[in-house]
């Protein structure tokens, strides 16, 4: 089930999400078509930047969208078998 949007996310969920990406960083594809209208050209760099932002500001509601993007990226990658 897709992660629903929230203004803030549970610390445990954030920690698990970040750990998932860090464990697979070297396996990430170069790019990813997240949605029909959104292509991420440099996925590794994007994920690194999002992780940095989320680690520092995950409690700030203004960054809920970036956290959700990480969840959506993970969901797409899991659907592709990563």
Backbone torsions as a table, in degrees:
resi	resn	phi	psi	omega
1	UNK	NA	131.8	-179.8
2	UNK	-63.0	144.7	176.7
3	UNK	-66.9	125.0	177.1
4	UNK	-75.2	154.4	176.9
5	UNK	-66.6	138.1	173.0
6	UNK	-137.7	152.8	176.2
7	UNK	-70.3	-36.6	175.0
8	UNK	-134.4	158.1	-176.5
9	UNK	-124.8	151.1	178.8
10	UNK	-58.5	138.7	-179.7
11	UNK	-57.4	-38.9	-179.9
12	UNK	-65.4	-39.7	178.6
13	UNK	-65.7	-40.1	178.3
14	UNK	-64.6	-46.2	-179.5
15	UNK	-61.1	-41.9	179.8
16	UNK	-66.5	-41.0	179.1
17	UNK	-62.3	-48.0	-179.9
18	UNK	-64.0	-42.6	178.8
19	UNK	-61.8	-39.0	178.7
20	UNK	-58.9	-48.1	-179.3
21	UNK	-67.0	-43.2	-178.6
22	UNK	-62.6	-34.2	179.4
23	UNK	-71.8	-18.9	-175.4
24	UNK	-120.6	8.7	-174.1
25	UNK	-53.0	-40.5	-178.2
26	UNK	-75.6	-8.8	179.2
27	UNK	-100.5	-6.1	-177.2
28	UNK	-65.4	141.0	176.1
29	UNK	-69.3	162.9	179.5
30	UNK	-60.1	-42.4	-177.5
31	UNK	-139.5	168.4	-179.0
32	UNK	-151.8	130.6	170.8
33	UNK	-88.9	100.1	-175.0
34	UNK	-72.5	-45.7	175.6
35	UNK	-134.6	170.4	178.1
36	UNK	-57.2	-26.9	-176.5
37	UNK	-106.8	4.0	-176.1
38	UNK	-136.4	109.9	175.7
39	UNK	-110.5	128.1	177.7
40	UNK	-100.0	108.4	-173.1
41	UNK	-70.0	-42.5	-179.8
42	UNK	-119.3	84.5	-172.9
43	UNK	-62.3	-44.4	-177.9
44	UNK	-59.9	-46.4	179.2
45	UNK	-62.8	-43.3	179.2
46	UNK	-60.6	-46.9	179.9
47	UNK	-63.6	-42.2	177.7
48	UNK	-58.9	-45.0	-179.4
49	UNK	-66.5	-42.3	178.1
50	UNK	-63.4	-42.1	179.0
51	UNK	-61.0	-45.4	178.8
52	UNK	-58.6	-46.2	-179.2
53	UNK	-65.3	-45.6	-177.3
54	UNK	-66.9	-39.3	177.8
55	UNK	-61.2	-36.1	-177.4
56	UNK	-85.2	-34.2	-167.3
57	UNK	-129.0	20.4	-174.4
58	UNK	-61.3	-20.9	-179.9
59	UNK	-84.3	-10.1	-180.0
60	UNK	-85.6	120.2	-177.6
61	UNK	-57.0	-26.1	-178.0
62	UNK	-64.2	-21.2	-178.6
63	UNK	-100.4	12.3	178.3
64	UNK	-57.9	-33.6	179.0
65	UNK	-65.6	-39.7	179.0
66	UNK	-67.9	-38.6	176.4
67	UNK	-63.1	-44.3	179.1
68	UNK	-61.6	-38.8	176.5
69	UNK	-58.4	-42.2	177.8
70	UNK	-61.9	-41.8	176.6
71	UNK	-61.9	-43.1	-179.4
72	UNK	-66.1	-38.9	177.1
73	UNK	-62.4	-45.9	179.0
74	UNK	-61.7	-43.6	179.5
75	UNK	-59.3	-42.8	179.9
76	UNK	-65.6	-44.3	179.8
77	UNK	-64.9	-39.8	177.1
78	UNK	-64.1	-38.6	177.7
79	UNK	-64.0	-27.2	178.4
80	UNK	-88.0	0.0	175.5
81	UNK	98.6	9.1	-179.6
82	UNK	-85.1	NA	NA
